[in-house]
Amino acid sequence: MSDKIELLNSALNKKDFSCGKEMLDNYLHTQASQDVKRKLCVVFALFEDTSIKGYYTLSNASVPAAFMPEAVKKKMPRSYEALPVTLLGRLAVDSKFKGHGFGGILLLDALKRSFDIASQSLGSIGVVVDPLDDDAVAFYQKFGFVLLPDSGKMFLPMADIAQLAL
């Protein structure tokens, strides 16, 4: 059987997932299903059979226009104090599968879904992440994300996502 990326569902084995970051493990084990029911986010899982290899979450968000890079700000109407973005809230790969490129696969899937939604049904000027640590910052920088000043967040504009071979 091959890997799939689909919405998290009750048939998947969440309890054995362990990425080594307690906050991300606990989220999947105890909170993800409730967040989905409350419509706070959607959770996508990369899995084979019922074994989850990784997951990510997407939701709507906004970022103060003042935090945006100058190149983005100058293209936006000045009347917007905050700009609509897609939040990639969490992304994690099970420790058993680290080093196999699954983080990049999950990220590209999230970017493609975000771009498709922004193109068809919901306004969003880019994807924002809130990296947990320096390793996460380095990971996102490899894909073109830039740090937003004074926020701790990173941003990738939809125009850049459109250039990726998704």
N, C-alpha and C positions, 0 to 999 in steps of 0.2 A: 504494500500500500504506500502511496506517496503522501508527502506533506500537503496540507491544506491550510488556508487562512480563511476563517469564517467567524461569525459572531460567536462569542462565548455561549455555551449551552450546558445544561445540567448533565449531559452524557459524558462530558470531559472530566478527567481526573485532576481536579485543582489541588488536592491535598498533597500530592507528591512533588509539586512544583517548588523549586528552590533555586533562586538566582544568586544567593549570597548577600542580598540586601534585605534586611528584615522588613523594612517599610514596604517594599515592592512585593515580597512574599506574602506578608499579612494582608495586603490589599486584595490580592487575588483569592486568598483562602477565605477571607471573612467579609469583605466589603463590596467587591466588584459586582456580584449579582444584585445586591440591594441598590447600588448606584444605577445599574441598568434599569431596574424596575421603577426607580424614581425619575428616570429620564435625565439624570445628571451627566451621563456619558454613554458611549457605546464601547464595548470591549471586544476586540478581535483577538483570536488565539491562533497561533501556528501550532498545528498538531499532526500527529500520525496515530491512527487508531484512536485511542482516547488519551494518549500521552501528550500533554502540553509542553511544547519546546520553548515557547515564548508568547508574549502578549503585548498589546498596546491599547491605549484608550484615546478616544477623540471626543471633544466637546466644543461648543461655541465659547468664545471669549472676546474680550476687547482689550486693547492696549492703549494707554494714553498716547495721543499723537506726538506729544513732546518726546517720547522715548524712541520714536522711529528714526532710522537713519535719514539724513538730510535728503538723499536721493528719492526716498519714498515720500517724505513729508511734502516736498515741493510739488508732487503730482496729485496730492489730495486736497479736497476743498478745505479751506481754513475754518469753515463752520463746524467741522468735526473735532470735538475735543478728544474722543476716543475712536479708534478704528477697529472694525471687525476682523477677527482672525480665527483660525482653527487652532485649538489647544491640543497638542499631543501631550497629554497629561502624564502618562506613564509608558515606559517601554522597557521590557525585561526579557532576558533569555535565561533559561534554566542552565545552571552551572554545568550539567552533563553535556550541554551542546555548545558551550562557548568555543569560539575559535573556528566555527564552521560557516560563518557569514550570515547567520540567522538574524543578527541585529540589523544588518543592512537590508536584508530581505523584508523584515518587518517595517523598517523605516520607509523604504521605497513603496511598500504597499500602502502605508498610512499617507504618504505624500500623494500618491495616485488617487486614493479615495478622496482626500481633501481637495485636490485640484478638480476632480470630476464634480463634486458637490458644489464647489464655488463656481464652476462653469455652468451648472444647470439649475440649481435650486436654492442656494443660500450664499449671501454675500460674504466674502472673506478675502482679504488682501494678501494673506500669507499664513504660514504655520509658525506657531510659537511653542517653544519647549522651555522647561524650567529645570535645567540639569542639576542632578544631585551632587555631583562632585567633578573634579578636574578630568577624570577619565571620560565622563559623559560629555563635558565640554569639548574635549579632543575628538570624540566620536562624531558629534554633530558638526564640528568645524570641517571634518573631512567631506561632508555633504554640502558645504556651502553656507551653513547657518552662521550668522554674525551675532555677537553679543550686543544687547541693547543696553545703553548706558544707564546706570543707577537703578537697574531693575533685577539683575541676576538672570534675566531671561535671554533666550536666543531666538532669532527670527530668520525665516527664509521666505522671501516674497513669492507670490504665485507666478510672477513673470519668470523667476529662476526655476521654479518647479516645472513650468511649461517646457523649459529647455532640457530637462532630464529625459532620458530615454525610458519612459514609463510605458 
